[in-house]
């Protein structure tokens, strides 16, 4: 992750009290290599978009939410 990623790319670094700088360097290397993906913790039909957005804003969803425009066949 570069400084530009943080400023322009909308990415954030969240601190940790249980990891070392070596751990951070390893995670950054994994991210740069494209080996880390999003964690989808909520799937819902598009009609529930308002509820899902409210849950995201309230911090009730950790990770990513995916809305499906049709039948729920993830």
NORFEN-V337113 format. One record per residue. N is the residue number from 0. RES is the residue in one small letter. D_LAST is the distance of its C-alpha to the last C-alpha in Angstrom with 2 decimals. Layout:
n: (N	N)
res: (RES	RES)
d_last: (D_LAST	D_LAST)
//
This chain:
n: (0	1	2	3	4	5	6	7	8	9	10	11	12	13	14	15	16	17	18	19	20	21	22	23	24	25	26	27	28	29	30	31	32	33	34	35	36	37	38	39	40	41	42	43	44	45	46	47	48	49	50	51	52	53	54	55	56	57	58	59	60	61	62	63	64	65	66	67	68	69	70	71	72	73)
res: (x	x	x	x	x	x	x	x	x	x	x	x	x	x	x	x	x	x	x	x	x	x	x	x	x	x	x	x	x	x	x	x	x	x	x	x	x	x	x	x	x	x	x	x	x	x	x	x	x	x	x	x	x	x	x	x	x	x	x	x	x	x	x	x	x	x	x	x	x	x	x	x	x	x)
d_last: (29.87	32.78	34.60	33.35	29.71	30.75	32.79	31.04	27.56	26.52	26.09	27.80	29.39	29.38	32.32	32.40	35.29	34.17	33.77	36.39	36.85	36.19	32.76	32.09	33.33	31.04	27.91	29.06	29.63	26.13	24.71	27.10	26.08	22.40	21.58	19.96	16.47	14.93	13.91	10.92	12.29	11.01	7.99	9.60	10.36	12.77	15.62	15.49	16.09	19.69	19.02	16.47	19.04	21.75	20.12	19.70	23.34	24.51	23.14	21.08	17.96	18.56	16.40	13.87	12.02	9.13	9.67	7.90	10.94	10.19	8.81	6.01	3.82	0.00)
//
